[in-house]
Amino acid sequence: MRVITWMTKMRYRDSALRKKGQRLSDDERLIRGLGPTEDQMQIQIIKECSFLKYNDVPLLLIIRHIPNGGLRSKTEAARLKGMGVLKGTPDIHIPVPRHSFASLYIELKTEEGELSKDQKEQIKILRKLGNKVVVCRNVADSMTEIKSYLGI
């Protein structure tokens, strides 16, 4: 006889949600001891960048978010694809040439997150074109990469 524990039920539910394209709420992530979502990390990174400048230009006027993720209707996804949104493009872009790189891209991943096939392909292409591309799993590492890249 198989005993189904509370954790087994939660893992099954989490797996079922992911298959449907749904996400756990922030509270559910906290209850399960999971770290912040990619969205939460990105919001915190942008908040921290609001205090920084590069060559006397506020970093908020330089840093870019690339809106290629998230849950969308098929119509909206098709519209964005037609506008040039590419699957797998990293989340953050800093279009400043430095240290022999054309620019910096940051792909955010949660501690348990994995790169998709499209993300791996885009990272490969962007690196081949002379960009620095890093995968960061927390806000601190992202800010270290940004500050180090820009020399601030």
Phi, psi and omega in degrees: 000131183267131178263126179259116181274169177301317181295323178297317178298318181293319179296319178297316179297315179300317179297317180295320178298316181298322179294329179275356181082014179264163180236158174289147176289164178302319179295319179297320178298317180296315180301322182277000179076022179273153180286185180294158176284168176299321179299315180296319178297315183296318178300317180294321178299315180296320177300315181292325178291339181295344179264358187251153174230151173232120184051045180064014176252127178304133183300333178295341177271355183248315186291142182233142170260136179254109188279069183247007179244192176093169180270127182221160173287162178298324180296312180296318178299318179294320179297314180294321177299319177296336179272358176105005177291127182251132175301138173090354179294135181303159188289322187237140178228132173241102186279062180235120177288128180206149172051043180068012175254149178286323180190176179245131172242140176236125172260121179268137176222143173290170180303325182264357184287150179234149177290138175279169177301316179298320179294317178300319181293315179297318179299317179300314180296312182298320177294318179300329180274007173094015178266151170272127180232125180234152174251122181242143183249005176201168184294317183301314179295322179297315180293323176298315179298315181297310183295319180294315181299315183276349181071037180240000000 
